[in-house]
Amino acid sequence: MNAVAQLQTRLQQALVAAFGPEFADTDPLLAATNNPKFGDYQANVAMSLAKKLGKQPRQVAQEVIDRLEVAEWFETPEIAGPGFINLRFKTDYLQASLQAMQADDRLGIAPTQTPQRMIVDFSSPNIAKEMHVGHLRSTIIGDCIARILEFQGHDVLRLNHVGDWGTQFGMLITYLREVAPAALTQADAIDLGDLVAFYKKAKARFDEDEAFQQAAREEVVKLQSGAEDTLRAWKLLCDQSRREFQVIYDLLDIQLEERGESFYNPYLPAVVADLKTTGLLVEDQGAQCVFTEGFTNKEGQPLPLIIQKSDGGFNYATTDLAAIRYRIGTDGAQRIIYVTDAGQSNHFAQVFQVARRAGWIPETVEVVHVPFGLVQGEDGKRLKTRSGDTVRLRDLLDEAVERFRANLDTKIAEEEGREETAEFKAQVSQGVGISAVKYADLSQNRTSNYIFSYDKMLADKGNTAPYMLYAYARVQSISRKGNIDFSSLTAQLQLQEESELILAKHLLQLESVIAQVGEDLYPNRLCQYLFELSQKFNTFYDACPVLKAEEALKTSRLVLCDLTARSLKLGLSLLGIPVLERM
């Protein structure tokens, strides 16, 4: 437990010691101070308790301080203003903590003592469709969450719930039988782009041609009953899409285990049967439904969750319920995290409610939906191509790489005497271009929509990936310039200047930031921490000579540089962003 968590606990203990056990759950209202002259942390509990206790706030604060045991971490607490309790870290504590951090491969962040089996369900593109900008957020946010939970020591299963089943296959297979039958019997007879075009044409035919509609429905029945030629065609289409998806996942460095909708087909009848047994299932207009509490349609009538359609078919809700049962019963998941767009929030709220009412989610299991907003163009509308189509994810990533390459070429040309190989330029452009797209997404509060801007995300100033990566590379240049081996540094830290102390305190917050993101699943908190770390490091580096400082101070400051670089490297790796030694 870090010093701030300890302080929170000790404040609560002091409240009990001062005022009795009924104050055991009182929040001490602890917060970081905005101004260093008031110390590092401030507890504001005295003002909130004064009336209840019938005492002056400053008297309440003094009685808390008299019983507060924090001398190993903080200077003697002070009372300010009407009754604020101000606390300042001891420099000795900061120095010792940083030295322990430097000596540890994990920067002093121990794995959790209570590891859990967790599932992160993310990305989930549809077969026979190309991955587009709409898949960007789920893929990047889900991967980041999985990385953080894995770093914490949890056993994480990363699942890709691909859309590989349903009426779209009936339409597509029926259409391909007419226009490109070879695609249904041999691999890669047409490329995925053509497949997507055929899908659009099949959908148009389905909407306007009743005979085609009937043929497509019959094809779905054949698929569901396991007809050999239809099943072979379906498998070919799935394999082709899968290979295309993998190109994107390799570019983004995403690890996923595919377990599509079709995986749960054998478990769907049992979902219906068991809901019937519990008495939750109701027939409504021929369909089998569960009416959920708190959900109504536009007319204010109760909104049902359809489990089985009137024609006997199943839908997304049935599959999601079967998945919950399998993930808890067979996978042994204790926490299941679904990363999808905010438009699915009601769907998941209904599914979770039905699963709980059916007794399928034990008290010991947490299921959580992690919603996110839209990616918008500079016009504030959903991001589209000039022709109005959805932007292909591959095109979006390629353009980010190309644009950064142009920036890099200009930068190298402007630096006198600098020449780089084509291989260096390609490697840096690929790394920074894709990292910029990831960071631009993760640095936003995920519940908000955000404007996709190449200019902003590729800028080397502000809260961007290039800014972070340059900060890391800057430390590595210190190593090269001074011929320093950071791994062999041993020093008694000497924190003397204000900028050193500010940087030291920020470095020690990394553990609590990672813990918070693991809990509330907002990656932008980690991005903000890393941005502020880069800023504080630059302020320190501009104010404090490093290589030109006298020996003991030089080594101490080099340790601060090394800890900054290692913290940036770790934090960025948890975002799915690799660092570059040189840019």
N, C-alpha and C positions, 0 to 999 in steps of 0.2 A: 504494500500500500504506500503510495507516495505521500509527501509531506502535506499536500493540500487536502487529500482524503483524510489523513490523520488529524489535521486541524479541524475539519468538519466534525469528526467523531469526538475530539477532545472538547470542542465548544459545547456539543450536546451533553457531554458528561459534566461540564462545568455548570450548565443550566440546571441539571438535576441536583448537583451538589449544593447549588445556591438556593434553589426555589422548590425542590421536591420532585418526586417521581412523576407527577402529572405533567411535567414539562419535558419528558423523555423524547417525545416526537416533535418537539418544537424546532422549526427550521431556523438555524442561526443567521440566515440571510447573508451568507458569505459570498463575496464577489471580488474579482480583481479590481484594483483601483485604477482610475483613469490617469492619475497624476502621481509620478514616482515620489513626490515630496510627502505624500500621505502613506508611504509604505507600499507593500505589494498586494496585500489583501485587506478587506474591510468587512467587519461583521456589523450588520445594522439592526440586530435583534433587539437591542435595548429600547429603541423608540417604539417598537411594536408591542413590547411587554409592559411599558411604563404604566399605562392606564390600568391594565389588568392587575398589576401588582400594587398599584397605589403609590408608586415611587417616582422620583425624578429619573429621566433616562440616563443621566450621567451616573447616578447612584447605582442603577441596575447594571450599567456597563462595568462599574468598579467591582461590584460583587461577582460578576462573571470573571473578570480578570484575576481577582484574588484566588480563584479556584481553577484557573486555566493553566494546564501543565504542557507547555510547548517550548520550553527553554532549549531543547536540543536542536530545534530548527529555526526559531524566531527570536529576535531581540525582544526586550521587555515591551509588551503591548502598550499602546498609548490611547488615551481617549481624546477625540477631537470633536469640535463643534458641540451639537446638542447631545451627543452620546455615541458617536461612531467609534468602534474598536478597531484601531489601525495596527497592522502587523507587518513587520519587515523581516525578510529572510536574513539569517546570519551569513556573513561572507564565508566563514569557515565551512558552514553546511553546504553552500553552493559549490565551493572548491572541492570538497570531499565527494560530493555527488557526481560532479563532472568527471572526476578521476575514476570513479567506479564505472561510470558510463563509458569512458574511453577504453577501459580494460575488458569490456564485454562485447562479444560479437553482435549481440542483439541490442546494444546501446542501453543495457540495464532494464530492458522490458522482458520480464519473465513470461513464459507461456502460462495460460490459464491453469488453475489448479482443478477446474471442473470442466474438462473438455466435453463437448456435446456432439452428437451426430446431427449435422445440419444439411439441408438441401437448399440450393439456390437455383430457382427455375428462371432462366433468362434467355434472351435472343429470340427463339421460337419463330423463325421464318416459315413461310408456306411453300410446300413443294410445287414445282412448275411455275414459280414466280421468282423474279430476281430479288436479292436483298436490296432494299432501298433505304432512304434516309430515315424512314420510320423505325427501322430496326437498329439504328445507330445507338439510341439512348439505352434501350434494354440491354444490348450487348455490352456496352462500355460500363454502365452502372452495375450490372450484374457481375461482371468480371471483377470490378473493383471491390465490391462487397465480399465476393468469394475470397479474393486475395487477403483482405484484412482478417476475415474469420480464420483462414488457414494460418496466417501469421500468428494469430492469437493461440493457436494450438487445437482448434476444433477440427473434427473429421468432416470435411465438406464434400458433398456430392453435387457436382455442377451438372444440371440437367437441361437439355435442349428439347422442349416440348414442341417439336415441329408439327405443322399442320399437314399431315400426310394421309388424310382420310376424308371422305365426305363426297357430297354431290358434285364438287368441281371435277373430280376424276371421271365421273360418268359423262359429263359434258365434254371434257378434253379427249377422252378415249374415243367417244362416238365421232367427234369431229376429225380426229387423226385417222380413223379408219377410212374416212372419205378422202382426205387431202394428202396424207403422208403416212400410209400404212407401215412403211419401213421403220418408222419411229417406234412402233409397238412391238417390233420383233428383233431389232438389233440396236446395240448401244451406240449413242452419239450419231444417229442418222441425221439429226438436225441439232443445231446448237441451242443453248438455253434461251438466247434472245428470240429466236424463231418460235420456240415453245411458248414463250410469254405472249408473242403476237397471236399465235394460234389460240391460246387460252382466251384472249380478248374477243376474237372472232367467234369462238365457241359460245362464250357468254352472250354475245349479241344474238346468235342463232337461237339459243335457249330461250331468250326473252321474247322472241317474235315468232318462232316456228313451233307449233304444237306437236307435230310429228317428231321433230328433233328432240323436243322436251321429253316425250314419252320414251324415245330410244335411249336417251341419256339416263332416265330413271331406271330403265331395265338394265342398263350397264352397271349402275350402282348396285342393283340387286345381285347381279352376277359376281361383282367384286366381293360383296358381303358373303355370298355363298361359296366363294373360293373357286370360281370357274377358272380353269387353268390358263387360257389365253388372256383373259382380263387381268388375272393376278400377275402374269409375266409382264404385261404392258405396264401395269402399276409399278412393279419393282424397277423396271428400266427407267421410268420417269423419276422415281425417287432417287435412284443411284446417280442419275445425271445431275439433278438439283444438288444432291449432297456434295458432289465433287466441286460444283461451283461455289457452294457455301464455304467449303474448306479453304478455297483461295482467299476469301475475305477473312476468315478466322486466322489463317496464317499471317496475313498482312497485319492484323491487329494483335497477334500473339494471344489468341483466346483458346483456352482448353475447355472442351465441352463433351459430355457424354450424351449422345442422341437417344432419346426415348420418346418417340412420337405418339400422336393420338392413337394410332393403330395398335400400339402396344397394349392398351387398356381394353381393347374390344372384347376379349374373353371374360372380362370382369363386369361388363355393363349389365347383363341380366340380373346378377346378384344385387346390384345397387337398387334396382327397381323392386326386386322381391323383398329385400330387407327393409326398404322404406315402407312397403306395404305392411309388413309384419309390425313395424313400430306404430302404425296407424297414422303416419304423416301424409301418406299419398292420397290424393283426392283426384277424381276424374272431373275434368272441366273441358267441355266442348270436344269430348272424345280423347283428349290428351291426359296423360298421367302427370300430375303437378303436386308441388308442395307450396302452400301459401305462406310466404315469409312475413314476419312481423316488422312493421315499420316501412314497408314498401308499397306504394300505390301508383296507379297510372294517372294520366292527365285528368281523368274524370273523378279521381279520388277513390277509385275502387281498389281492393287488395290486388297486388301484383303477384301472379304465380311464377314460380321457377319451374319451367317445363322439364320433366325428367324423361318422358317418352312421348313422342309425337303421336298424333291420332293414326298415322299410317304404320305405327310400330317402330319407327326409326328413333335413334338416340341423337343427342346433340352435345354441345360443349359442356353444359352443366353436368350431364351424366358422366362424361369423360373426366371432368375435373373432380367429381365426387369419387369416382373409381381410383383416380390418381392419389387423392388424399388417403384413402383406405390402404392402398398399396404402399405408399411412402411411409406411413406410420406403422402398418402391420408387418411389412416385409423388409423395407429399408431401415426400420427402426429410428426414423427421424424424430428428433426432439424439438427442432425448430425448422419450419418450412417457409422460405421467403420467395414470394412471387414478384418478379420485376416486370411490370407491364404498364402501358399508358394509363393515364388517369381515367380515360373513358371506360375502362373495365372495372372501376372501383365498386359500382353497384353490383355487378355480376359476382365479384369475389365476396363481397359482403353477404350476398344471398347464399352462395355456395358454402361459405364458412358457417353461416347460421344453421343451414340445413344439416351439415355434418355434425355440428355440436348437438343439435336437438336429437339427432339420431344416435348420439353417444359414440360417434366415431373419432372424435378428437378428445383425448383424455386431458385432464387438468394440467398434466405435466408437459403437454406439447403446445408450443406456440406456433400459430400460423399467421403470417403477416403479409399484407399486400404492400409493395413499395411502388407507389404510382409516380409517374413523371409527366411533364407537360410536353407541348409540341415544339418541334424545331421549325422556326419561322424564317422567311426570307427578309431581306432588308426593308421590304414594304410592310412587314408586320403580319403577312399572311403565311399560310402553310407553304413551306419551301417547295418550289416547283421548277422545272426547266422552262426555257423561253416558250416552248411549244405547249406548256401546261401540264406536262407529264410529271410523275413523281421522279425525283432525282435518284439515279442508281447509286448505291453506296460505293461501288468500285470507282465510278467517275468522280465522286466527291473526294475520295481519298487521293486519287491520282492528281486531281487539280491542286490539292493542298501541297503535295510533294513538288509539283512543277513550279508553283508560285514561290515556295521557299527556295528552290534551286535558283530561281532568278534573283531573289534577294541575296543569296549567298554569293553568286557570281559577282554581283555589284559590290558587295562588301570586300571580297578578296581583291578585286581590281583596284579598290580605293586604298588598300593598305600597301604602302610602298615596300617593294621587295618581296611580297608574299606570293608564292606560287603553290598550288595544290594539285594533286593528281585527280583525274576524272573519277577514279574509284573513291577517293576521299569525299569529293563533292556529292557523289551519288549516295554514299552511305549516310552522310550527315543530313542530306535533303530528305531521304526516306525516313530516317529516325525522327527528325524534328517535325516534318510535315504531318506525319500520322500522330505523333505525340501532341501536336497543337490541336488537332481535331478532338482527340480524347480529352485533353485538359480543358478546352473551351466548354465542353459538355459537363464534365465533372465539377467544374468550378462554379456552376450555377446551382442554386437551390433546385433540386430535382423536381419539385412540385410546380415550378414556374415554367411557362413557355420561355424560349430564348431565341434571340436573333442570331442566325448563323452568318458570321462575317469573317471572310478570309483575312482581310486587312487587320482586324483586331486580334484574331487568334495567332497570327504569324508575327505580330509586332514583338520587338525585343524589349519593350517597356510595358510595365503594368502587370496585371495578374494573368500571365500567359506562360505556356510551356517554354518558349524560347528564353524568356527572362529567367526562369528557374534553371534551365539547362546551362545558360551562360554563367549563372552564379556558381554552379557546381564546377564548370570548366575553369572558372577564375581561380578557384582554390587549387585545382590541379596544376594550373600554370605557376602558382606560387611554389609548389613542390618541384616543378621542373627548373624554374628560375634559380631557386636556392639549393638545388640538388638535395632535396629533403626526402627522407623515407618516413612517411607518416606512421607506418606500422611500428617503427622502432622508437617512437617518441616516449620518453618518460620524464615527467616533470611535476614539481610541486606547483600547482596553479597559483597565479598571483592576479587576482581580480582587483584592479585599482581604479581604472577609468569608468565613468558612468556607462559608456557604450559597451564595455566588457561585461558589466553587471547585467545590463539589459539583455544582451545576447545570451548570457549564461542562464538567466531565468527562463528565457524563451526555449532554449534547448531542453530544459528539464520538463517542459510541458508536453513533449511529444507523446509520452506514454498515456497521459490522460486524454489527449485528443484521439489517439487510435482507439482507446477504450470507448470513448463516446460514440465514434462512428460505428464501432462494432455493435453498439446498443441501439442507436436511433437510425442508423443506415443512411446518413446524409454525408456523402463523400466531399461535398463542398467545404465542410469544416476542416478537413485535412488540407485541401487546396489553400484555404485562407491561412492556415498555420504555416504552410511552406512559403507562401508569398511573404508573410510577415517575417519569417526567418531570413529569407533572402534580403529583405529591406534592412533588417537589423544587422545582418552580417556586413552589408555594404556600408552602413553607417559606421560600424566598428572599424572596418578596413580603411575607410577614408580618414578616420580620426586617430587611429593607433598604428604607428609603424610596426611592421612585423619582422621582415628580414633585416631591417636596419636597427632593431631594438637591441639593447645589451643582452647578453647570452641567456640568463635565467628568464627574463621577461619575454625574450624572443621565443623560447621553447614553450612557455605558457600560452603565448598567443598563437603559436602554430597548433597547439592542442585544440584551441577554440576553432581554428580554421578546419582542422580535421574533423572535429565533431559536427561542425556545420555541414561539411560535405557528406559525411556519412548519414546524417539525419535527412538531408535532401535526397540522397540516393535511396535510402529505405522508404521514405515517404512517397517518392515518385514511383518506386517499384510497386508499392501497394496500389497506386493509381494505374498500373500497367504501362508505365513510362520508363524505358531504360535511359540511363545517363550516357553522356558522351565525354570522353576524357579531353577532347579538343574540338573546338568549333571554329 
